[in-house]
Amino acid sequence: MRSTLLQAASLLLASCAALPGTSGDQVLDAAGAPVALEAMVSELAAADVVFLGEEHDSDGVHALQLEVLQALHAARGGAVVLSMEMFERDAQGSLDLYLDGGLTEEEFLARTRPWPNYAEHYRGAIEFAKAEGIPVLAGNAKRALASRVSREGTAAAQGDPWGPRQVIPMGGRYEELFMEVMSQMAGHGQAMPTARMRRFFEAQCYKDEAMAEAITDHLAAVAPERPLVVHWCGRFHSDFGLGTVERVARRRPDLALAVVSGRKRANGDYDSEEDAGRGDFLWITQR
């Protein structure tokens, strides 16, 4: 995928907006070598779908997400779609109404169950999309459905209109990483029962499938246009090309996909053991 993007990147470099540097932030390639932010954006602009993985509490990662969204919008001449984990499928109608000016912001927020950090970290992207006429996809499965899956398994939520049509719990490395994280979260030496951990993993896959479906459904609906879809999600959903990424690839193997993994680290340093291969690019911030 990287070779394909690099071939097209040179064609887009001239149109890429210059980005201001941010003290304490690093942009790196997959092997940890420094990369100019402008060069990263040029390469990303040649993709069909870009996954901007975040740590939800990082001011620095969210600031970079917005910068990159704005630069990709400029590089692609406005042919960009924003897709977000932070809105659930049943919010799509209200989201569309707000973007079109049919709801006040107060009405929009009352109807869409925004995340607690919406004003701080996501409002800027929504307001930019509203001002520029960028479509925004409410990508996530309805929270109540994912919760049901975590308690009862995937079959309990199958067929609901606010969930994905097709759910395949793809295991392998993704499941191994998920189980490792869940074991760490259990803490105090008290292991979570295997059956319960498996249901939590099914709920994770359920969300991944919903987001992948939102992206590929939109691209099918606007074909033969190929706007660049920029997907904002927690980095676990996209790191190593797993999660939502592999589910998009399963549905649309013809698409060029690019992954950026953003994380907050106090010393701001690259850790080869921790970070290698997480994405086509990494951004590491101290904020």
C-alpha positions in Angstrom: 0.0 0.0 0.0 2.8 2.4 0.9 4.4 2.1 -2.5 1.1 2.9 -4.2 0.6 6.0 -2.0 4.2 7.2 -2.6 3.7 7.1 -6.3 0.7 9.3 -6.1 2.0 11.6 -3.3 4.2 13.6 -5.6 1.2 14.7 -7.6 -0.4 16.1 -4.5 2.5 17.7 -2.8 2.0 21.1 -4.4 -1.6 21.3 -3.2 -0.9 20.4 0.4 -1.4 23.2 2.8 1.6 24.1 5.0 1.1 23.1 8.6 2.5 24.9 11.6 4.9 23.0 13.7 3.9 22.1 17.3 6.5 22.0 20.0 6.8 18.5 21.6 5.0 16.7 18.8 6.8 14.1 16.6 5.6 12.8 13.2 7.3 9.5 12.4 7.1 6.8 9.7 6.4 3.2 10.6 10.0 2.5 11.4 10.3 5.6 13.7 12.2 7.9 11.3 11.1 11.6 11.5 8.8 12.8 8.7 7.7 16.3 7.9 4.0 16.8 8.7 3.4 18.2 5.2 5.0 15.1 3.6 2.8 12.8 5.7 -0.3 14.7 4.6 0.7 14.5 0.9 1.1 10.7 1.2 -2.2 10.3 3.1 -4.0 12.4 0.5 -3.4 9.6 -2.1 -5.4 7.0 -0.1 -9.1 6.2 -0.2 -9.5 5.8 3.5 -7.2 7.3 6.2 -7.6 6.1 9.8 -6.5 8.7 12.4 -6.2 6.6 15.6 -6.3 8.6 18.8 -6.0 8.4 22.5 -9.2 9.9 23.6 -7.8 12.1 26.4 -4.9 13.6 24.4 -5.1 17.3 23.6 -2.0 17.0 21.3 -3.4 14.1 19.2 -6.8 15.8 18.8 -5.1 19.0 17.7 -3.1 17.1 15.1 -6.2 15.2 13.9 -7.9 18.5 13.1 -4.8 19.9 11.4 -4.5 16.9 9.2 -8.2 16.9 8.4 -8.0 20.5 7.3 -4.9 19.8 5.2 -6.3 16.8 3.6 -9.4 18.8 2.7 -7.2 21.3 1.0 -5.1 18.7 -0.7 -8.1 16.9 -2.1 -9.9 20.0 -3.3 -12.7 19.5 -0.8 -13.4 15.8 -1.8 -13.2 14.6 1.8 -15.7 12.8 4.1 -15.2 12.7 7.9 -16.2 9.4 9.6 -16.3 9.3 13.4 -16.5 6.6 16.1 -17.8 9.3 18.4 -21.3 9.3 17.0 -23.7 6.3 16.9 -25.6 5.3 13.8 -29.0 6.5 15.1 -27.5 10.0 15.4 -27.0 10.3 11.6 -30.2 12.1 10.8 -29.7 14.7 13.5 -26.0 15.1 12.5 -27.1 15.7 8.9 -29.7 18.2 9.9 -27.2 20.2 12.0 -24.6 20.3 9.2 -27.3 21.6 6.9 -28.4 24.3 9.3 -31.7 22.6 10.3 -30.9 22.4 14.0 -29.3 24.7 16.5 -26.2 23.4 18.2 -28.1 23.0 21.4 -30.8 20.8 19.6 -28.0 18.8 17.9 -26.2 18.0 21.1 -29.5 17.1 22.9 -30.3 14.6 20.2 -26.9 12.9 19.6 -25.4 11.9 23.0 -22.0 13.5 22.4 -19.0 12.2 24.2 -18.1 14.1 27.5 -15.1 15.6 25.8 -17.0 16.7 22.7 -16.6 20.5 23.2 -12.9 20.1 23.9 -11.8 17.6 21.3 -14.5 17.0 18.6 -16.5 20.2 18.2 -13.7 21.8 16.1 -14.0 19.0 13.5 -17.8 19.2 13.3 -17.8 23.0 13.0 -15.1 22.8 10.2 -17.2 20.1 8.4 -20.3 22.4 8.8 -18.5 25.4 7.4 -17.0 23.5 4.5 -19.9 21.3 3.5 -18.1 18.1 4.5 -20.3 15.0 5.0 -19.9 13.4 8.4 -20.6 9.7 9.1 -22.0 8.6 12.4 -20.0 5.4 12.3 -20.4 3.6 15.5 -23.0 0.9 16.5 -25.6 2.1 19.0 -24.0 1.9 22.4 -26.9 -0.1 23.9 -26.4 -2.8 21.2 -22.7 -3.1 21.9 -23.5 -3.4 25.6 -25.9 -6.2 24.8 -23.3 -8.0 22.8 -20.8 -7.7 25.7 -23.4 -9.4 28.0 -25.1 -11.9 25.7 -22.9 -12.3 22.6 -23.2 -11.2 19.0 -26.4 -13.1 18.2 -28.4 -11.1 20.7 -28.0 -7.9 18.6 -28.0 -9.4 15.1 -30.5 -7.8 12.7 -30.9 -4.5 14.6 -31.1 -1.6 12.1 -28.6 0.4 14.2 -26.0 -2.3 14.2 -23.9 -3.8 11.4 -25.5 -6.2 8.9 -22.5 -8.6 8.9 -20.4 -9.4 11.9 -17.4 -11.8 11.7 -15.3 -12.0 14.9 -11.9 -12.0 13.3 -9.4 -13.4 15.8 -5.7 -13.8 15.4 -3.4 -11.0 16.6 -6.3 -8.6 17.2 -7.9 -10.9 19.7 -4.5 -11.6 21.3 -3.9 -7.9 21.8 -7.4 -7.3 23.1 -7.1 -10.1 25.6 -3.8 -8.8 26.8 -5.2 -5.3 27.4 -8.3 -6.7 29.1 -6.1 -8.8 31.4 -4.1 -5.7 32.3 -7.3 -3.8 33.1 -8.6 -6.5 35.4 -5.6 -5.8 37.7 -5.0 -7.1 41.3 -4.3 -10.6 40.0 -8.0 -11.2 39.4 -8.4 -12.7 36.0 -11.6 -11.9 34.1 -13.5 -15.1 33.2 -12.6 -16.3 29.7 -16.2 -16.4 28.5 -16.8 -12.8 29.6 -13.6 -11.6 27.9 -14.7 -13.3 24.7 -18.1 -11.4 24.8 -16.2 -8.1 25.3 -14.1 -9.0 22.3 -17.3 -9.7 20.3 -18.6 -6.2 21.3 -15.3 -4.7 20.1 -15.7 -6.5 16.8 -19.3 -5.4 16.6 -18.2 -1.8 16.8 -15.5 -2.4 14.2 -17.9 -3.9 11.8 -20.4 -1.0 12.2 -17.7 1.6 11.5 -16.3 -0.4 8.5 -19.8 -0.7 7.1 -20.6 3.0 7.5 -17.4 3.8 5.5 -17.9 1.2 2.7 -21.7 1.9 2.5 -21.0 5.6 1.9 -18.4 5.0 -0.7 -20.8 2.7 -2.5 -23.5 5.3 -2.3 -21.4 8.0 -3.9 -19.7 5.8 -6.6 -18.1 6.4 -9.0 -16.8 9.3 -6.9 -13.9 8.3 -4.6 -13.8 11.0 -1.9 -11.1 10.5 0.8 -12.7 9.2 3.9 -11.0 10.3 7.1 -12.0 8.1 10.0 -11.4 9.2 13.6 -11.3 6.4 16.1 -9.6 5.1 19.2 -6.2 3.8 18.0 -6.9 0.3 19.2 -9.6 0.1 16.4 -6.9 0.8 13.8 -3.4 0.1 15.1 -1.4 -2.5 13.1 -4.1 -2.4 10.4 -6.4 -4.5 12.5 -9.9 -3.9 13.9 -11.9 -1.5 11.7 -9.1 -1.4 9.1 -9.2 -5.1 8.3 -12.9 -5.1 8.1 -12.9 -2.3 5.6 -10.3 -4.2 3.6 -12.4 -7.4 3.8 -15.4 -5.5 2.3 -13.4 -3.4 -0.2 -10.0 -5.0 -1.1 -9.7 -2.4 -3.9 -9.3 0.5 -1.5 -5.9 2.0 -0.5 -5.9 2.3 3.3 -3.5 4.3 5.4 -3.2 4.2 9.2 -1.9 6.9 11.6 -1.4 6.0 15.2 -1.5 8.9 17.7 -0.4 8.6 21.3 0.4 10.7 24.3 3.7 9.9 26.0 5.2 12.0 28.8 8.8 12.0 27.4 7.6 12.3 23.8 10.0 9.6 22.7 9.6 6.8 20.1 9.7 3.3 21.6 10.7 0.7 19.0 9.3 -2.2 21.0 6.0 -0.4 21.6 5.5 1.6 18.5 7.0 -0.3 15.5 4.4 -1.2 12.9 1.4 0.4 14.5 0.7 2.5 11.5 2.0 3.9 8.2 2.8 7.0 10.4 2.9 7.7 14.1 2.5 10.9 15.9 3.7 11.1 19.5 2.8 14.1 21.6 3.5 15.1 25.2 0.1 16.7 25.5 
